[in-house]
């Protein structure tokens, strides 16, 4: 059986929370887990589920310095950086 140890809990991004404060949403905190007896890590992203005025699921991954686009929108099937995410959220009308 696989055994995991939680190494870190990823908190939601305050800038995104500020941008979606007038929307109906749910946030699921992400985690970084270590698979015991191996050198593997599993990253579960922080998930922002916006249900009103539009349906949007934003995943925020913990990334290294090489990647500058830690956000992924399921509905668009594309990666974004923080500035692009804020612009998309501003375009959603209430």
Number of C-alpha atoms within 10 A of each C-alpha: 3 6 9 15 12 13 13 12 15 18 13 17 12 9 12 16 14 10 15 17 9 11 17 13 17 12 16 15 15 20 19 18 18 18 14 12 9 7 7 10 15 14 18 18 23 22 20 22 16 18 13 14 13 13 11 17 19 22 20 25 19 16 12 8 6 6 9 12 17 16 22 20 17 12 10 10 7 10 17 17 14 16 11 13 19 16 11 12 16 12 8 12 9 9
